[in-house]
């Protein structure tokens, strides 16, 4: 009898916990690029993991993630519309390929040789997103909310043949992602539009003679196999996009889940910036290691500061032209460019060229 009473009492104690069972929320998270690309992989290892960790502390909500990375739902040219239309709840929006819809987001892309410090640049962009109404509205008008920011490590030129200096790219066809093709203006090279998912084939099939790319993308994409000469110019880093959530999906989430995602997004941005900085050299060394036995072997050619300056001096006023064009269309690009450059200087950077002045 005592045993039965004990079992009955235990059952009564268990009832309230059943009434407050954890609620499971199903969300799709997707990307055009595979998780071997660092900033995409960190959506899972940092953004998703940190969100889960925060929610687990309270235990009221749990997210069931439906993962669709690596172009399962859409390709690189549809990252914005896919989040906007709810094809995915959360996704990485590749701003490089959206110059018409996200014009202000291209500012750093028109200001090469301004900074080689990814975490510092992302800090500037985060500050602008919070304080600059035009920049924030540029993203939010497409039915989404920005959760985390992404950037690049330093850009270099990967070629089939070694370069002695910037003059050697005259007449070459070089693949470049979207607006970064403007970095080749004045050099005599012809920009071929593409992305990390197309660069390898572009070089392999002769569509291009090389590529303007970054180490953390070139390594997993194995670009060094078809373009073994890494001509290191340290052109600079650029703001590349954001992890964003569809606004309708966002509005339907409980406040605790929203707060968890905001915190996880900031954690993702900060971790991503540090990762870019730390892993750039590691990726460079790894490509040399992996390509040591191929023919020709992978070789890093370090360009002098004189060659870097020669490149930036060849460029027309791409930032000024960009800003003037957008200003004429009603976008405060000139003001935004100045705010971006000042944000870099305020944090101790000395741009090689004072774009926007």
N, C-alpha and C positions, 0 to 999 in steps of 0.2 A: 504494500500500500504506500509506503514511504517513497519507494522507487517511482510509482505512478504519479504521485504528487510532484515529485522532483521533475519528471519529464513534462508534466503539464505546466509547471511554473516556467521551465526553460522555454517551452513553446510560446508562452505568453510574452516572455521577455524578447523573443525573436520577432514578434509581430510588428512592432514599431519600425524595425529596420527594413522590413519588407515594404512598408508604406512609404519609406523615403529611399527607395531603390534608385541607384544611379541611372541618370538619363543618358542614353546613347544618341549622339547626333552624327548623321552620315554626311560627309563632305568629300567632294572630288577635288583632288589637287593634281595639277598637270603641268607639263612643259613641252616645248618644242624640241629641246635638247636632252640628251641622256644624262643620267646621274653621274657618269664618269667626268662630266664637266663640273668642276668644283662648286660653283655657285648654285648649280642645280642639285647636286648631291647634298649640299648643306640645307636645302629646303627640307630634306628628310631628317638629316642628322642633327640639325640645329633648330629650325623653325618648328617643325612638327614635334620633335622630341621635347623641346622646351615647353610648347603648348601643353602637351600631354603631362609633363612633369608638374606644371602649375595647377592644372585641373585636378590632378591626382591628390594634391595636398588637401583640397576641400572634399573631393570625392562625390560631388553632386552631378558632375557631367563627365562624359567620356566621348571622345571623337572616334568614329569609325572612318578611317581614311581610305578612300578609294583612289589608289595611285594610278596615274596615267602619264608617266614621264616618257621622254624619248620620242615625242611625236606621235603617240598613240591616238590622240584626238585631233591634233592640228599641227601644222608646220610653222616654221619661223616667221612666215609672212602673215600669220593670223593670230599672233599672241595677244594683241590688244582686243580685237573683236571677239575672241573666244571667251575672254573673261567678261567683257562687256555684255555679251549675249547670254551668258550663263551656260555655255557649253562645258565649262568647268567652273566650280565655285571659286577656287584659288589657282592662280597660275603666275608664272614668270612672264612679265611683259617686256619684250625686247625693244626698248625705245630707239635703238640705232636704226631700226627699220621702219620707224613711224615719224619721219621728219615733218610730214604735213599735219598730222594729228597732235604730235607732241613737240612743237617747235622750240619752246624754251628749254626743253630737256636736252637739246643738242648743243647747248652752250659750250660745254667742255670739249665737245668734239670739234669745235671750231677754234679751240685755243690749245694747240699742241705745244709741247715743251713748257708747260706751265707748272706742272708738278709731277713727281714720280712717287708720291706718297698716297696710296689708296685709302687707308683709314682716315687720313686727314681730309682728303677730297670728299669722302662719303659724309664726314662730319659737317662739312660746308653745305653739301646738298641737303642733308637732313635739316639743318638750320634754315635753309631757304624754303624747304617744303613747309615748315612750321610757321614761318614768318612772312613769306611772300605769297600774297593772295592769288596773284596771276598764275604762279607756278602750281600751287595746290589745285586751283580750279581747272588747270589744263588737264590734270589727271582725273579729277572727280567728275568732270562733265561727261565722262564715258561710263557712267554707272558703276564706278568702282572706288574702292578705298585702298590706299597704299599702306602696306604693312611693313615692308622691309625694302632697303635699297641695294642695288648691285652696281659694281664697278668693274674695272679691269686692272690687271697688272700691266706692266710696261709693254709697249708695242715695239716690235722690231721687224726687219724685213728678212723673210726666209726665201732663199732662191736656189735654183738649180746650179748656178755658177757663182763663185765668190765675187764680192764687190771690194773694190779698193777705196771707194768713197761714194758720196751721194751722186756724183756726176754719172756713175756707171748705170744708174737705173734709167737714164735717158733712152727712150724708145722701148722700154720693157712694158709688158702687160702684167700688172700686179693685181691680184684679187684683194679686195678690201671690203669690210662690212659696212654697207650703207654709207652714211655721211662721212665716214673716215676716209673715203676716197678723196676727199678734199685735201687731205694731208699730202697728196701727191701732186697737187697743182703747182706749176712752176718748175717741176723737176724734170719734165719731159716724159715721165712714165704715164701709161694709160691705165686708169682704174677700171677693174672688172668687178662689178657688184656681186657679193656673195656672203656666205656665213661659214662658220666652222663645220657645218654639216655638208658643205659643198666644196670647200677649199681643196681637199685631197684630190678629188676627181678633176677639178679645174686644172690643177698642176699636172696631174697624171696624163690627161688627155690633150694638154697643150693649149687649153683655153687661156691659161696664164703662165707666165715664166716664174712666178713666185707669189708670195702673199705678204701683206702687211698684217701681222697677227701677234698674239700674245702667248707667252710661254705656257700658262696654265690651260690654255685652250689647245695649243699646238701639240702638247705632250699626249693627251688622251686621243686626239684626232690623228696622231702619228704623222703629222705634216713633215717631220724631219726625214721620213722615208723617201719622199718625193722632192723635197727641197732641203738638202742636207747642210746648206750654208746659212747659218744664223748670223746675219749682219746686225750686230748689236748697236743700235742708235739710242736706246732708251728714250723714245719719242715722248713718252708721258703716259698718263693714265686718263681714263675717261669714265663718266657716268654712263652706265649701259642699260638701266631699267629698274624694275621693281617687282617684288612679289606683291601681288594685289589680290583683293577679294571682290567678287561681284557684289555690288551694293545691296541688291535684293537679298542675297544670301546673308550678307552682313546684318542687315536690319532684322532678319529672322532669328538671329542668335541671341541667347541669353546674355545679359550684361557681363556675367562672370567669364563667359567664353570670349566675349569681345575683349575684355581687359587682359585675359591671358594671351590672346593673339597679339595685342599691341605690345605687350612686354616681350613676347617671343620674337616679334618683328625687330625690335630694337636690339635684342640679343643677337639675332641673325646678322643684322647690318654690321654691328661692331665686330663680331667674330669673322665675318666674311672679309672685312677690310684688313684685319690682322693676318688672315690666312693668305690673302693676295700678296701682302708684303713679304711674309715669311717663306712662302712656297715658291716664289718667283725664281730664286736662285737654285732651290732644290730641283725645280722642273728643268731649268737650263742644264744642270749637271746630269740629270737623269737622261735627257735626250742625247747628250754626248756619250753617256755610258751605253745606252741601248743601240746607238747607231755606230758604235766603234768598229764593228765587223762588217758593216755594209760598205758598198762601193759606189761613190766615194763615202768615206766616213763622215759623220756629223762633225762640223767644225764651227766654233763660235769665233767670229771676227769682231773684236772690240773696236768700235769707231772712236776717234778722238773727239774732244770737245770742239775742236775746230771744224770737224766734219758735221757735228751736230748743229753748230751755229750756221754752217754753210747751208744746211737743209732749211732751217727756220728762216734764214735770210732770203732763200729762193721763193718762199711762199708769198703770194700776194696778201693783202689784208683780208684774209678769208673771214675773220671774226667781224670786222667792220662791215663788210659786204653783207654778211648774214644778218647782222643786227639792223642795218639800214633797210634791208628788204622786208624784214618782219615788222619793223616800226611802221613802215608805210602801209602795212596791212592791218595795223591796229594792235599788234603784239608788243609789249614793252621789253623788247629784246635787248636794246642798248642799255637800259637801266639794269636788267637782269644780269647781263654780261659783266657790268661794272661791279655789281654786288658779288658775283661769283669770284672775280679776280681779287676783290678786296677781302673777301672771306679767306682766300688762300694767304694773302699777305698778312692778315691779322693773326694767322696761325704760324707765321714765321717763314713762309715760302718766298722764294725769289724767282718769279717766272723768267724764262730766258727771253721772252718778248712780252711787252705790255699790251696785250690785246685789249681792244675797246677804248684806247686812248689816242 
